[in-house]
Amino acid sequence: MDPIAAARAVVEKRHPAARAAFLGGSILSERRTALSDLDIVVLLHGTPAPYRESLRFRDWPVEMFVHTEDTWHAFVEREIRRRRSPLLWMCADGLLLFDTDGLGARLGAEARKLAVAGPPAVTAEELEDWRYAITDLLDDLAGTTDQAETLFIAAEVARRVGELALNASGSWCGGGKWLARRMDAAAPGLATSLHDAVREALGGKIEPLVGVTDEVLAQVGGRLWAGYRRGGTP
């Protein structure tokens, strides 16, 4: 069974009264792999939404995100504040599987509009937080002689540098593979540079990773450590 037919079938079986459904993710793109799952957003009138479930259907791995119209808006709004919204993109880029009353068309159009508008602008305080955290990691990287520590510090530097580059440029962010994909689109070459630099760091040569990191930091004011201060919550 092809992925579109399988997606329709699993929604019909589990939620025959659904108002609309989208199929999103890598399964419809050239990035599809043998392990790609069916990412399905289902819109219901009410309970049992909202919930998320992972399951298998006719040998297909399925990730199902079940919402009402109201919970869809609430979840998207919350995710947008974090500048990464998988739910938004599954509907903006996904395939509308069916639409019984026009809700799918409305939410798809809204998702595309929000995706094009971009995430909220990063604040000066947030930029300082990133600069400080990355500076602290660079000091740890320079000071460690432990290979296991180097592995995790270098990986964390790469993740945070990627997030900083995307957020500072006003681009959408992502996690895991989607961080690399967002970088490919918004900061061409950065993911490859970080990949190569992390490999060098694991071999004992940290200078390339430090160099790439400093290039990104320079775009937002450079390293920050002395003078950084944040108030606490009682």
C-alpha positions in Angstrom: 0.0 0.0 0.0 1.4 3.4 -0.9 1.8 6.0 1.9 -1.1 8.2 0.9 -3.6 5.2 0.8 -2.2 3.9 4.0 -2.5 7.3 5.7 -6.2 7.6 4.6 -6.9 4.0 5.7 -5.4 4.4 9.2 -7.4 7.6 9.8 -10.6 6.0 8.6 -10.1 3.0 10.9 -9.2 5.0 14.0 -11.2 8.2 13.5 -14.0 7.6 11.0 -15.8 10.8 12.0 -12.7 13.0 11.6 -13.2 16.4 10.0 -9.9 16.6 8.1 -6.5 15.0 8.0 -3.0 16.0 6.7 -0.1 13.7 5.8 3.2 15.5 6.3 6.9 14.9 6.9 9.6 13.3 4.8 7.4 10.5 3.4 6.2 12.7 0.5 9.7 14.1 -0.3 12.9 13.0 -1.9 14.3 12.6 1.6 12.1 9.6 2.2 13.9 6.5 3.6 13.0 2.9 4.3 12.3 4.0 7.9 10.2 7.1 7.2 6.9 7.1 9.1 3.5 8.5 8.3 3.2 11.8 10.1 -0.6 12.4 10.2 -2.4 15.4 11.7 -6.1 14.5 12.4 -8.8 17.1 13.2 -11.7 16.0 15.3 -14.9 17.7 16.6 -13.9 17.0 20.2 -12.6 14.2 22.5 -10.4 12.2 22.6 -8.3 15.1 21.1 -5.8 16.3 21.8 -3.3 13.5 22.0 -0.3 12.1 20.2 0.2 8.4 19.5 2.8 6.2 17.8 1.6 3.0 16.2 2.1 0.5 13.4 -0.5 0.1 10.7 0.0 -2.5 7.9 3.8 -2.4 8.4 3.8 1.4 8.3 5.2 3.2 11.4 2.7 6.0 12.1 2.9 9.2 14.2 -0.6 10.6 14.7 -1.2 14.1 16.0 -4.9 14.4 16.9 -6.5 17.8 17.5 -9.6 19.8 17.6 -9.7 23.2 15.8 -9.1 25.0 19.1 -6.3 22.7 20.3 -4.6 23.0 16.9 -4.5 26.8 17.3 -3.3 26.5 20.9 -0.5 24.1 20.1 0.7 26.0 17.0 0.7 29.3 18.9 2.8 27.7 21.7 5.2 26.2 19.2 5.6 29.4 17.2 6.8 31.1 20.4 9.7 28.6 20.4 10.3 29.3 16.7 9.9 25.7 15.8 6.5 24.2 15.0 6.3 20.7 13.6 2.5 20.9 13.7 2.5 24.1 11.6 4.8 22.7 9.0 3.0 19.3 8.7 -0.1 21.3 7.6 1.7 24.0 5.7 3.7 21.6 3.5 1.6 18.5 4.0 -1.0 16.8 1.8 -4.6 17.3 2.7 -5.9 13.8 2.8 -9.6 14.7 3.1 -11.7 17.6 4.3 -15.4 17.1 5.2 -16.4 20.6 6.1 -13.6 23.0 4.9 -11.6 23.0 8.2 -8.6 21.4 6.5 -8.5 24.0 3.8 -8.8 26.8 6.3 -6.1 25.5 8.6 -3.8 24.6 5.6 -4.1 28.2 4.3 -3.5 29.6 7.8 -0.4 27.3 8.3 1.1 28.5 5.0 0.5 32.1 5.9 2.2 31.7 9.3 5.1 29.7 7.8 5.8 32.5 5.3 5.5 35.2 7.9 8.3 33.5 9.9 8.9 33.1 13.6 8.9 36.0 16.2 12.1 38.1 16.3 14.7 37.0 18.8 15.2 39.4 21.7 18.5 41.0 22.8 18.3 39.0 26.1 17.9 35.7 24.2 20.9 36.5 22.0 23.0 37.2 25.2 21.9 33.9 26.6 23.1 32.0 23.5 26.4 34.0 23.4 27.0 33.2 27.0 26.2 29.5 26.8 28.3 29.0 23.7 31.2 30.9 25.2 31.1 28.8 28.3 31.1 25.6 26.1 34.1 26.8 24.2 36.0 27.3 27.4 35.0 23.7 28.4 36.1 22.4 25.0 39.5 24.2 25.3 40.1 22.9 28.8 39.1 19.2 28.5 41.4 16.3 27.8 38.7 13.7 28.1 37.5 12.2 24.8 34.0 11.5 26.1 33.7 15.1 27.3 34.9 16.3 24.0 32.3 14.3 22.2 29.4 15.8 24.1 30.7 19.3 24.3 31.4 19.5 20.6 28.0 18.1 19.8 26.4 20.7 22.0 28.4 23.5 20.5 27.3 22.4 17.0 23.6 22.3 18.1 23.6 25.7 19.8 25.6 27.4 17.0 23.0 26.1 14.5 20.1 27.3 16.6 21.8 30.7 17.1 22.5 31.2 13.4 18.8 30.4 12.5 17.3 32.4 15.2 19.5 35.4 14.6 18.6 35.4 10.9 14.9 35.3 11.6 14.6 31.7 10.3 12.5 28.8 11.6 14.4 26.4 13.8 14.1 22.7 14.2 15.4 19.7 16.2 17.4 16.7 15.1 17.5 16.2 11.4 15.3 19.3 11.0 18.0 21.5 12.5 20.3 20.4 9.7 17.6 20.9 7.0 16.7 24.3 8.3 20.4 25.3 8.2 20.7 24.0 4.6 17.9 26.3 3.6 18.7 29.4 5.6 22.5 29.2 6.2 23.9 27.1 3.3 27.2 25.4 4.1 27.0 25.9 7.9 25.8 22.4 8.7 28.6 20.9 6.6 31.2 23.2 8.2 30.0 22.2 11.7 29.9 18.5 10.8 33.5 18.6 9.5 34.6 20.7 12.5 33.1 18.3 15.0 34.9 15.4 13.3 38.2 17.3 13.7 37.4 18.1 17.3 36.9 14.4 18.0 40.3 13.8 16.5 41.9 16.2 18.9 41.9 19.4 16.7 39.4 21.9 18.1 40.5 24.9 16.1 38.1 24.4 13.2 35.1 24.1 15.5 36.2 27.2 17.5 36.7 29.1 14.2 33.2 28.3 12.8 31.6 29.1 16.2 33.4 32.5 16.4 32.3 33.4 12.9 28.6 32.9 13.9 29.1 34.6 17.2 30.7 37.6 15.5 27.4 38.3 13.7 25.6 38.9 17.0 28.3 40.6 19.1 30.9 37.9 19.7 31.7 35.9 22.8 30.1 36.9 26.1 31.1 35.8 29.6 32.3 38.5 32.0 29.5 40.9 32.7 26.7 38.4 31.9 24.0 38.5 34.6 20.5 37.2 34.9 18.0 37.5 37.8 16.5 34.5 39.4 12.9 33.6 40.2 12.2 33.4 43.9 
